[in-house]
Amino acid sequence: MQNSALTKRVVIGLGSNQEALINLRRALLELRRISQFKILKVSRIYESVAQLPVNAPLDWDQAYLNAAILIEVQNFDPLKLLDQLKVLEVRIGRVTTEKWAPRIIDLDILHVDDLRFKTENLTIPHPMLAQRPFAFLPALEVEPGMPLIRKNDQDYNTKISDRFFWPEFVGILNVTPDSFSDGGKYLERDNFLIQARKLVVAGADYLDIGAESTRPSAKPVSLVDELNRLKGALDHLEELRQEGFKFKISIDSRHYETILKVTENYKIDLINDVSGLTDDRILKLIKSQALSAVCMHSLSVPARKDLVLNSESNPVEQIQNWWLQKEKLFASHDIHEKNIFFDPGFGFGKTVEQNQYLVEHLEDFVKIQNKFFIGYSRKSFLGTATDRDMTTAQITHRINPAVSQLLRVHDIETQKSALRMPHAI
């Protein structure tokens, strides 16, 4: 049982105006990895102009991105927490600069329950909080009961960002005749390019190309057919790049021969293996080519409704134990954790109830340090097919950004609309 006197709710402010989105995402991931922290809430990302002194260099005038997180800290010690944040800032890349110069990352303790604390190096609550809308607006979002008397009418053009989001978006493009929600739609070049362009314009960081359906009872696809479908799609994507569009490419395949041929002939950024990287040859390929890969939990591919996790045991614990064994396998191949993304495998080897439990308890995967690759879009456990985009958005709205670094979705605009709403964990 936790000692409540040593467990505190802490609001931490995050800010950056150098590669800001990359560094905010990195900071959130690193904070999640600290074992004594539990991230309870994450604010939306806010934009603001930089605070600058008179006659500051022109290149200091770079817009800031700010956010706040509410964490539960065990064995709370304010000065120890300050030291942890300073170490984390340095790890992300912060260096000593002039006071108002652009920052790679700022991590500040803004508020701690009802604590009043002051030393030469730390004051709680943060003494400038009430004067900085870019700090107190995200802070109030995660801790609305926090007492605050505003002392400054200057708003620094602070606004909730409608451009920047915590997760990276992975847009789904299936070139199959039999996938559940989009089978047959994108086999022809023109339809494929229209959808690919739509996803990238909407904000896709990755396009995930799949040429084999893994729905229950799906028919096997020959390696020749899978490879030909992928090659056609990848050639079409090169046309998009010639138009100036920028995106990364993910290949949704579990077959070594296919992955080998594709990576020999195209620049691939991510391998998405629904079988959980069970083929030793794929692991060797990941190592030799320094590839990144998604390792998804599954009990069978295609998914079988009669083969699911043990209903008597916690599904998080079962998947987490599976992952710990996978980590040993990755280590034996000298594959770094930064190259492997964890996918809990919604819809594969789980009952409807287990899938729903996992959606609500992603934060319980405390032993997994990797980035999370989350793919619940239009899954059958979400209900009837016609309602699944909205149901997907409802999950996206409430999912904790600390455990959803990549979101694999069919409809990016609807998911972005959900993320513009306050997170409520």
N, C-alpha and C positions, 0 to 999 in steps of 0.2 A: 504493500500500500504506500502511495506517495505521501511524503510529508508536505502538507499544504503550505506550511510556512516557508518551505524551500522551493516551492513550485510557483512561478509567477507567469502572468500573461504580459508579454512584452510586445510593443509596437516598434518595429524597425523600419526606418525610411531608407529607400534605395534611390539613387540618382546617378545619372551619367549624361555627358554630352560629347563623348568620343566613342564611336561605334556603339552608340547607346543601347540599342535593342539587344545586340549580341552580349553586351556586358551585364545588362539587367537579367537576361536569361541565365547567364553563367552564374551570377550571384545567387539567384533563386535555387538553382540546382545544387550549388555548394552549401547553401544554408540547410537544404533538406538532408544533406549527407552528415550533418553533425548530430550525433546520436542522442544528445540530451535535449534536442529541439524537436518539437512537433509543430508543424506549420498548420495553423487552424484556418486562417483566411488570407487571401491575397487580393489586393485591390486591383482595379483596372489600371492601365498605364495612362499617365497624364503627361501632357506636353506643356512647356512654358519657355519663356525667353530667359536668357542667362542674366543673373545679377552681376552687374559690372561697375567698377569704379569709373570716374571721369577719366578720359584719355586712355582707356584700356586699349591694347592692340586690337586691330580689326579682326584678327583671326581668333580672338577669344569669344566673339559674338556668335556662339553656336547654341542652338536650341537644346534644352534639357528634356530628358524623359525621366519621370519620377514615378514611384509607386511605394506602397507600404505593405508590410506583412504583419500579421498577428501570430506570434509563436508562443507556445507553452514551453517554458524553460525549467528543467529539473535542476535541483541543487543550485539555485540562482545565486550568483555573486556578481554585482554590477561591474566591478573592475575586471573580473575574469571575462565577462561577456564583452566588454570593450576591447580587451586584448584579442579575443577570438575574432571580432569583426575587423580589427586592424590587420591581423594575420591574413584574413580572407581577402581584404582589399589588395594587399601586396601580391597574393597568389594570383589574383585576377589580372594584375598588371599595373596597379597604381604606383606612381613614383612621387617623390616630394616635388612640389611646384609652388609657384607664388599663390597667394591666398585665393584670388579670383580667377585663376587660370582654368582652362578646360580640364575636366576630370574624367578619368577612365571609369571610376566607380566611387561613390560615396555610400557608406553604410553607417547610419546614425541611430542611436537609441533615442526614440522620441518620447516614449511613455511606458511606465511600468505600474500597472494596477494603481494603488493609492500611494506609491512610494515617493518620498521626497528625499533627494540625495544630492550632495554637492561636495566635490573635491576640486583640486586645481585642474584636473583633466576631464572631469565628467560632471554634468549637472542633469538630473532627472526630476521633472520633465525637461525636455530640451528647451533651453532658454529662448530660442528664436522661433519656436514652433508656431506660436500664435501670429507671428509676423510674416509667415511664409505659406501662402495658399498652396503652393506646389508640394508642401510637406503636410499641412494639416488636412487638406481635402482627401487625399488617399488614406491618411491616418484615421480620419473619422469614418471612412468607408469600412474599415476593418474593425474599428472599436468605436461605434457610434455613441456610447455612453461616456466617452472620455471628456472630462470638463475642459472647456476652452473658451477664453475670452479674446476675441480677435482684437489686435492692437494696430492694425495697418490696413488702409484701404487699397493699397497697391496690390493688383492681382497678378502681375507679371504674365498677363495673357494666358493664365493657366486654364487648361481645358482637358476634358477626357479625350484621349486620342481615338479617332475613328480610323486610324491607319495602322497602328502598331498593337500587336496582340502577343500574349505570352507564348502560345504554342506556334510551332511551324505547321503549316497546312500541307497535307499530302492528298492531292486530288486523285481520285480513282478513275482509271480509264481501262475498262476491260475490252479486249478484242477477242471475245468469245461469242459463240452462238447461244450459249445456255446458262450464263450467269443469271442469278436470281432477279436482280433489279434492272440490269441494263444489257442483258444478253442480246446480241445481234445488232445493237444500235450503232456500234462504232467500227464495224468491219470494213466499211467503205471509206476511202480516203477523205472525201469531203466532210462526211459526218464526223469522222475522227478529228479532223483539224478544227472544225467548228467547236466541238466540245473541249478539245485541248486548249484552244485559244480562250474560251470562256473561263476555264478553270484558272489559267495563268493570270488573266485580267482581273479575276476575282481575288487573287492573292495566293495562289498555290505556290509554295516553295519547292515542292516536289510534284512530279507526275508519276504515279505508280501504275505501271503497265502490266496487266495480267493476261495470259493467253490460255489459261486452263481454269475451268470452273472447279471450285472446291465445295460447292453446295452439296447437301446430302443427296446420294444416289446419282451424282454427276458421272457421266461417262468418261473413261480415261482418254487422254489426248496423246497421240503419238509425239515423240520428240521432234520429228520432222515438222508436223503441223504447228506445234508450239513455237519452234524456232522460226518458221516462216512468218507466223503471225507477228511475233516480236520484231523481226527484222523489218517488216512492212511498217509497223508502228514507229519504230525508231527512225526510219528514213523520213517518215512524215514529220516527226519532231524536229529533225534537222532543218526542214523547211521553216518551221516556226522560229528557230534560232536565227535563220537567215533574215527573218523579218525584224530581228532585234529583241525578241522576247528572251528573258533570262529565267531559267528554272533548273532544278536538279532532276535527275532521272532515277527512279526506283524500279527494279524489275521484280515482279511478284512471281517467283518460280522456286520450286523445290528440287529441281533436277540438275545435277552436276553438269551433264553434257551441255544442256541449254545455257547454263550460267557461264560455262567456259567459253563457248562459241560467241556469246553476246559480248562478254567482257574483252575478248580478243579483238573485236571489231568496232566497238562503240565505247564511249566514255560513260560508265555507269557509276552513279554516286552511292547507291544503296541496293543491297540484295534483301528482299523480303521473303523469308523462307517460312511458310506456314507449318512445315514439318518439324521445326525446332532445331535446325542445323544438326540433323542426325547422321548426315553423310560426312565421313571423315575427309573425303576429297574436297568438299566445299570449304571445310575449315582450313585446309592447307592452301586453298585458292585465296581465301580471305587474307591469310597471313602473307602469302607471296606477293599479292597485288595490293596489299594495304587497303583492302576494301572495308566498307562499313556494312553491317548486316543486322537485320531484325531476326531475333530468335523468338518464335511464338510458341506458347504452350498449346499442345493439342494431344489428343489420345488416338486420333485416326484422321487420315486425309484420303478422301473426303470425310467430312464429319458424319458420325453415326449416332443416331439418337439413343441407341441402346448401350453406348459405351461412354460413360460419364464419370466424373469424380465421385469419390465415396461420399454418400449423402450423410454419413455419420460424423464426418470430420470437417473442420473449417476449411473452405476452399482456398482461402488466402494461405493458410499454413501448408496445404498440400502443394500449391503452385510454388510457394517460396522454397520448400524443401527440394522440389524439382530443380529450381533455379540454382540452388547452392551446388547441386551436382553438376549442372551445366558450367558453373564458374570454374570448377576443377578441370573440366574438359577444355575450356578456353585457355586456362593457364597452362595446361600441358602442351598446347599449340603456340604458346607465347603470344596470345591475342589480347590486346589491351582492352579494358572495359569500355573505354571511350569509343571503340569501334563496334560494340555490340549494344543494340537497343532491346529492351525488354518489352514483350507484348504478352499480356495475360491470356490472349486467345479467346475473346468473346465469341460465343457461338460454336466453339470447338470443344467437345468433351465436357460440356456443362449443361445442367438442367436450366430451365427458365429461371428458377429461383436462385440457382448458383450464379448465373450471369447477373441478375439484379443485385445480388449481394456484393459481387465484385465491383460493380459500378459504384456502390455506396461506400466501399471500404478500400479503395485504392491506397489511401494513406497508411493502411496497415502493413503494406509491403516494406517494412522498415529495414529489412536486411538487404534490400536490393538498391545498389548505388547507381546503377546505369540509368541512362535516359529512358523514359517510358514512351513507347509507341502504342497509341491507343486507337483501336478500330472497332467501334460499335455501330458505325453508320449503317442504317437500314437492316440491321440484323433481325432475324425472325423473332427473337425474344422481346422485341420492342412493340409487337402488336401487328395489326393489319398493315399490309403493304402500302396502302394509300396514305397512312398517317405517319409513316416512319421518319420522314425528314423533320417533321415538327417534334416528334418524340426524341429523335436524335438531338435536336437543338435544346430540348429541355434538359437532357443530360449534360450537354456541353455547357449550359448556363450554370449548372451547379457543381460541375467537376472541379476539383482543386488543381489549379495550374501548376502546383509544385510536383504533381505526378502525372502530367500530360504534356510532355515536351513536344511530341509530334502527334497531331490528330489526323487520322486517315478518314476522309469523308468524301461523299459523292457531291454534296451541295455546299460550297464554301460560303456563299453569301448568307444563307440562312444561319450557318454556324457563327459567322462573324457578328450577325445581329444579336445572337444569343450572348456572345462574349462582351458586347457593348453594355449589357445590363450588369448591375452589381453582382459579384459573386457572393453566394450565401451557402457556406459550408456548415 
